[in-house]
């Protein structure tokens, strides 16, 4: 059985105020197969003007504050999610929130490394943990498919970009001293989640969006956010138990761990 957004009562997307997360919201609200309830999180919803405008002009869109590196914020957000989804539980959690601090070996600091690690590796684990402790993912999985999707990048692509693209951000070179080891850690976190949650019937998959023209990807990336997210949402909607624990790119191709 596939996830299928048309049969999906609820989906939660972190980091939805801009970039790929915002594009997910835009495309889901226009889709004929949209979920019943779309919950979008932002660190500061008051500043997320475009996201708020979408929520005001469409039914079933809920914007809630969430700082993924703040445990109190996670606890509060997940309780609000529980109220929104009710007895049916949460069908799909898309961990999308991430940061990139542009650092090479000469400029990288311990603080930059730890901030990147906390936001990109630790945060998806704890958002998932708290959501599952409240039983919202597990409750949904009893009745229909329940999925956790981690949106991340293939670290081999980072290495390729670093070697071949010297102007990813206009005249500014993009460096990956912080992000590459952190993304490797997120890969293993996802593998652990897949193992731990399997007995609850909760499935877990990692998706690589490709190199996309966003604030993080820069203007020279070959994919637009619209193209990347259109492909990702199609893949997510078709996910089945065969995709549990897998790493897929935006074309649906499996990426070796």
MARDREN-388119 format. One record per atom (N, C-alpha, C, O): x, y, z; residue in one letter. Coordinates in steps of 0.05 Angstrom, whole numbers, plus 5000, padded with zeros to 4 digits. Layout:
<gumars>
XYZa;...
</gumars>
This chain:
<gumars>
501749765000x;500050005000x;501850255000x;503650275016x;501250444982x;502750684981x;501650895000x;499350885008x;503351095007x;502451315024x;500151465012x;498051495025x;500451554987x;498351684972x;497151924986x;495451895004x;497952164979x;497052404992x;493952434992x;492852555010x;492652324971x;489752354970x;488352204993x;486052265000x;489752005004x;488651845026x;489951915052x;489551785073x;491552135052x;493152215075x;491652425091x;491152645081x;490952365115x;489352555131x;491052795140x;489953015143x;493652745144x;495252965155x;498252935147x;499252705146x;499553155143x;502453165138x;503653395153x;502453615153x;505953355165x;507353565179x;509953615165x;511553435161x;510553875158x;512953945144x;514454145160x;513454365166x;516954085168x;518554275183x;520154455163x;520654375141x;520854695173x;522354875156x;520854965132x;521854955109x;518355055135x;516555105113x;516355405106x;514655485090x;518055575118x;517755865113x;519055955087x;518556175078x;520855795076x;522255875051x;523355625038x;523155405048x;524655675015x;526055455001x;524355214994x;522055254986x;525454984998x;524054734990x;521554685007x;519554584997x;521654755032x;519354715050x;516954885041x;514754785040x;517455135035x;515355305025x;514255214998x;511855214994x;516055114981x;515155014955x;513354764959x;511454724943x;514054604978x;512254364984x;509454454991x;507454344981x;509254655008x;506654765016x;505154864991x;502754804988x;506455024975x;505255144951x;504054924933x;501854954923x;505654714929x;504754504910x;502654324922x;500754234908x;502854274948x;500854104961x;498054234961x;496054094957x;497954494966x;495254624967x;493954634940x;491554654938x;495554624918x;494454634891x;493854354881x;492454324860x;494754154894x;494553874884x;491753764887x;490353814907x;490853614867x;488353474869x;488453254890x;486353154899x;490853164897x;491252954916x;492253054943x;493652914957x;491653304950x;492753424974x;491753284999x;489453175000x;493453275020x;492553165045x;490353325058x;489953555051x;488853205076x;486653345089x;487653585106x;486553795105x;489753535122x;490953745139x;493953765133x;495353575133x;494754015127x;497554065122x;498554245144x;497654475148x;500554145159x;501654295182x;504354385175x;506154225170x;504754655173x;507254775165x;508554905189x;507255055204x;511154845194x;512554975216x;514555175207x;515655155185x;514955385223x;516955585218x;517955685245x;516555695265x;520555755245x;521655855270x;520256105279x;519756145303x;519556275260x;518156525267x;515856565247x;516256705227x;513556455252x;511356475233x;510556765227x;509656825205x;510956945246x;510157225241x;511757345218x;510857525204x;514257255214x;515957355193x;515657195167x;516657275146x;514156975168x;513756805144x;511356905129x;509256765128x;511557135116x;509257265104x;507957095082x;505557065081x;509556985064x;508456825042x;507056575052x;504956505042x;508256445072x;506956215083x;504356285096x;502356135093x;504256505111x;501756585124x;499556655104x;497256595108x;500456775081x;498456845060x;497256595049x;494856585043x;498856385045x;497856135035x;495756015054x;493655925046x;496456015080x;494755905100x;492056065102x;489955945106x;492156325098x;489756485099x;487956445075x;485556485077x;489056355053x;487456335028x;486656045022x;485355995002x;487555855039x;486855575034x;485855445061x;486955515082x;483955275059x;483055135083x;484854895090x;486254795072x;484854825115x;486354585123x;489354625126x;490854435129x;490254885125x;493154945128x;493555055156x;492255245164x;495354935171x;495955025199x;498855105201x;500654935195x;499455345208x;502155445212x;502755465241x;501355605256x;504855325250x;505455325279x;508455395282x;510055325265x;509155525305x;511955575310x;513555335318x;512555165334x;515955305308x;517655085316x;520555155311x;521355205288x;522155165332x;525055195331x;526154915336x;526054815359x;527154785315x;527854505317x;530254445336x;530754215342x;531754655344x;533954615362x;533254685391x;534954685408x;530654735396x;529754805422x;527754595432x;525554575420x;528454445452x;526754215461x;524054315471x;522054175466x;523954535484x;521454645494x;519654715470x;517154665471x;520854825450x;519254895426x;518254645412x;515954645402x;519854435411x;519054185399x;516654065415x;514653985403x;516854065441x;514753955458x;512154105453x;509953985451x;512354375453x;509954535449x;508654495422x;506254465419x;510354485401x;509454445374x;508054175370x;505954155358x;509253965381x;508153705377x;505453675392x;503653535382x;505153805415x;502653805429x;500453945412x;498153865412x;501354165399x;499454305381x;498654125357x;496354125348x;500653985347x;500153795325x;498153585334x;496253515319x;498453485358x;496653285369x;493753385370x;491853235364x;493453635377x;490753755378x;489553775349x;487253725345x;491253845330x;490353885303x;489553615290x;487453605277x;491253415293x;490653155279x;488652985294x;487252825281x;488353025320x;486252875335x;486852585336x;489152495336x;484652425338x;484852135342x;486051985319x;487151765322x;486052105295x;487051965272x;490051945270x;491051775256x;491452115285x;494352105285x;495552255261x;494052365244x;498152245259x;499652385238x;500552185217x;501851985224x;499852225192x;500552035171x;503452065161x;504751865155x;504352315159x;506952355147x;508352595160x;507252815162x;510852545169x;512552745180x;514852795160x;516452605154x;515153035149x;517353095131x;519253285145x;518753515149x;521553175153x;523653325166x;525253465145x;526953345131x;524753725141x;526053875120x;527854105130x;529654195116x;527354205154x;528754435165x;531754375166x;532654155176x;533454565157x;536354525157x;537654795154x;536454995146x;540254805161x;541855045157x;544454975144x;545354735144x;545755165132x;548455125121x;550155375129x;549455595123x;552455325142x;554355535149x;556755495131x;558155295132x;557255695114x;559355675094x;562155685106x;563055905113x;563455455109x;566055455123x;567955255109x;567155035101x;570455355105x;572555165096x;574355105120x;573755195143x;576554965116x;578254885138x;579455125153x;579855115177x;579955345138x;581155575151x;579155745167x;579855865187x;576655745159x;574655915172x;572755765191x;571355895207x;572655505189x;570755355206x;571355385236x;573655395244x;569255405251x;569555425280x;568055195294x;566255075282x;568755145319x;567254945334x;564355015336x;562554835334x;563755275340x;560955355343x;559355305317x;557155215318x;560655365294x;559355315268x;558755015264x;556554945255x;560654855271x;560354565268x;558054465286x;556354315277x;557954555311x;555954455330x;553154555323x;551154415326x;552954805313x;550354915305x;549254755281x;546954695280x;551054695262x;550254545238x;549354265246x;547354155236x;550954135264x;550353865273x;547653855288x;546053685283x;547254055305x;544854055321x;542354095304x;540253965308x;542554275284x;540254335267x;539654115247x;537354045242x;541754005235x;541353825212x;541353525219x;540353365204x;542553455242x;542753175249x;541153105275x;539552915275x;541653265296x;540253205321x;537253275320x;535653125330x;536653505308x;533853605308x;531953405295x;529853355306x;532453305271x;530553115259x;530052865277x;527852765278x;532152785291x;531752555310x;529852625332x;528052465338x;530252855344x;528552925367x;525753015360x;523852965375x;525453135336x;522653195327x;521152935323x;518852915330x;522552735311x;521352475306x;520752335333x;518652215337x;522652345351x;522352215377x;519952315393x;518352165402x;519752575395x;517552695411x;514852635397x;512952575411x;514852655371x;512352595356x;511452305361x;509052255365x;513352125361x;512751845365x;512051785394x;510251615399x;513351915413x;512651875441x;509751935447x;508451805462x;508752145434x;505952215437x;504052025423x;501652035426x;505251835408x;503651625396x;502251705370x;500651555360x;502851945360x;501352045337x;502051895312x;500351835295x;504651835308x;505451675284x;504551385288x;503551265269x;504951275311x;504151005317x;501150955313x;500350755302x;499551145323x;496651125321x;495751125292x;494050965285x;497051295276x;496351295248x;497051035234x;495650935217x;499450925242x;500450685229x;498650445234x;498750255218x;497050445255x;495250225261x;493050205240x;492049985233x;492350435229x;490050445210x;490850455181x;489550345163x;493150595175x;494050625148x;497050685149x;498250705171x;498250705126x;501150745125x;502051005138x;500651205135x;504150995153x;505251235167x;508251255159x;509751065163x;509051495150x;511751525139x;513151755151x;512051965157x;515751725156x;517651935162x;519451975138x;520751785129x;519552225128x;521252285105x;523352485114x;522652695126x;525852425109x;528052605115x;529052725089x;529852575071x;528852985086x;529953115061x;532753205067x;533253365084x;534653085052x;537453145056x;538853135029x;537553085008x;541453175029x;542953175004x;544952945003x;546052865024x;545452844980x;547452634976x;550252764980x;550952944966x;551752665000x;554352785006x;556252764983x;558052934981x;555952564965x;557752544942x;557252784923x;559152874910x;554752884922x;554253114906x;555553364917x;556553534903x;555653384944x;557053604956x;559953614948x;561053824941x;561253374948x;564053354940x;564353434911x;566253574904x;562553344894x;562653424866x;562353724862x;563853844847x;560353844876x;559954134873x;562454284882x;563154484869x;563654194904x;566054334914x;568254334894x;569754524891x;568554114880x;570754084860x;570254244835x;572054354823x;567654254826x;567054344800x;565554614798x;565454734777x;564554704820x;562854954820x;564055164838x;563655144862x;565455354827x;566755554843x;565055794848x;565855974863x;562755814835x;561056044838x;558155964844x;556256054830x;557855804863x;555155714870x;553355934881x;550955924879x;554656124894x;553156354905x;554156614893x;555256784907x;553756644867x;554756874853x;557756874853x;559056694841x;559057074865x;561957094866x;563056954891x;565456954895x;561256834907x;562156714932x;562356414929x;560356284920x;564556294936x;564956004935x;563555874958x;563655974981x;562255654953x;560955494974x;562855294985x;564055144969x;563155275011x;564855085024x;563154895041x;561054965050x;564254655045x;562554445057x;563854315082x;563154085088x;565654455095x;567054335118x;565054265140x;565454065154x;562954425143x;560954365164x;558954165155x;558253975169x;557854205131x;555454055123x;555853765115x;554153605121x;558153695103x;558553425093x;558653225116x;557153025115x;560253265137x;560153065159x;557553055174x;556652845183x;556153285175x;553553295188x;551453135172x;549852985184x;551453155145x;549653005129x;550252705131x;548452545130x;552752635134x;553452355137x;552152245163x;551152025164x;552252415184x;551052345210x;548052305207x;546952125219x;546752485192x;543852465188x;543152205173x;541052085179x;544852115155x;544351865142x;544151635162x;542351475161x;546051625181x;546051415200x;543751445221x;542651245230x;543051695227x;540651735245x;538151615231x;536551485245x;537951655206x;535651555191x;535551255191x;533451125194x;537951135187x;538050835187x;537250725215x;535850525217x;538150865236x;537350785263x;534350815267x;533050645279x;533251035258x;530351085260x;528750865246x;526750755256x;529750795222x;528350585206x;528350315222x;526350175221x;530550255235x;530650005251x;528850025275x;527349835281x;528950245290x;527450275315x;524450295311x;522950195328x;523550415289x;520750465285x;519250255269x;516850255267x;520850065258x;519649865240x;517549695255x;515449625244x;518049625280x;516249465295x;513549605301x;511549475307x;513549875300x;511150025304x;509550065278x;507450185277x;510749965256x;509449995230x;509850275218x;508550345199x;511850415228x;512550685218x;514850655199x;516950555206x;514550755174x;516550725154x;518150975151x;517151195157x;520650955143x;522551175143x;524251165118x;525450965111x;524351395104x;525851405079x;527251675077x;526251885087x;529651675064x;531151925059x;530851995030x;531051825012x;530352255025x;530152354997x;532152574992x;532452765008x;533552544970x;535552754960x;534152924939x;533352824918x;533853184944x;532353354926x;533853444901x;532753574883x;536453364899x;538053464877x;539353724884x;538953834906x;540853834865x;542154094869x;540154304859x;539554324835x;539054464878x;536754634873x;537454924877x;539054994894x;536255094860x;536755384862x;535155504886x;532855594883x;536355484909x;535255604934x;537355784946x;539555814935x;536755894970x;538856054984x;541255874990x;543555974988x;540755624996x;542955445003x;544355344977x;546855314977x;542855284957x;543955164932x;545255354914x;547055284898x;544455614915x;545655814898x;544355834871x;542755664863x;545056044855x;543656104830x;544555924807x;543255914786x;546755784809x;547855624787x;546755334787x;547455174769x;545255264807x;544154984808x;542354934784x;540955104775x;542354684774x;540854614750x;537854584754x;536354604735x;536954534779x;534154484784x;532854724798x;533954854815x;530354784789x;528754984803x;527454844827x;527254604828x;526655004847x;525254884870x;522654754861x;521854544871x;521354874841x;518854754830x;519254484819x;517754294824x;521454454803x;522054194790x;522753984811x;521653754810x;524454054830x;525253864851x;522953774868x;522553534872x;521353964877x;519153884895x;516953744881x;515653564893x;516453804856x;514453654841x;515153364840x;513453184843x;517753304835x;518653034834x;518652904862x;517752674864x;519553044882x;519552934909x;516752864919x;516352654931x;514853044915x;512152984924x;510952744910x;509452594922x;511552714885x;510552484870x;511752224882x;510352024885x;514352244889x;515652004901x;514451954928x;513851724935x;514152154945x;513052124972x;510251994971x;509651814986x;508652094953x;505851994950x;505851704943x;503851564949x;507951604929x;507951334921x;509651144938x;510050914931x;510651244961x;512351084978x;510750844989x;508450864996x;512150614990x;510950375002x;512950255022x;515150365026x;512250025034x;514049905053x;516649805040x;518549755054x;516649775014x;519149705000x;521249925001x;523549874996x;520350165006x;522150395008x;523150445036x;524750635040x;522350295055x;523150325083x;526150295085x;527350095076x;527450495098x;530350485102x;532050555078x;534450515078x;530750645056x;532150695031x;532950995029x;531751165042x;534851045011x;535751315005x;535151354975x;536351224958x;533251534968x;532451574940x;533051854931x;532952044948x;533651894906x;533952164895x;531352264884x;529352114884x;531352504873x;528852624864x;527652494840x;525352554832x;529152314827x;528052164805x;526951894814x;525851744798x;527351824839x;526451564850x;528651354849x;528251124857x;531051434840x;533251244838x;534451194866x;534751384881x;535050944872x;536250884898x;539150974899x;540750944880x;539951104921x;542651194926x;543951004946x;542850954967x;546250894940x;547550704959x;548450854984x;549451074983x;547950725007x;548750835032x;551850835035x;552850925055x;
</gumars>
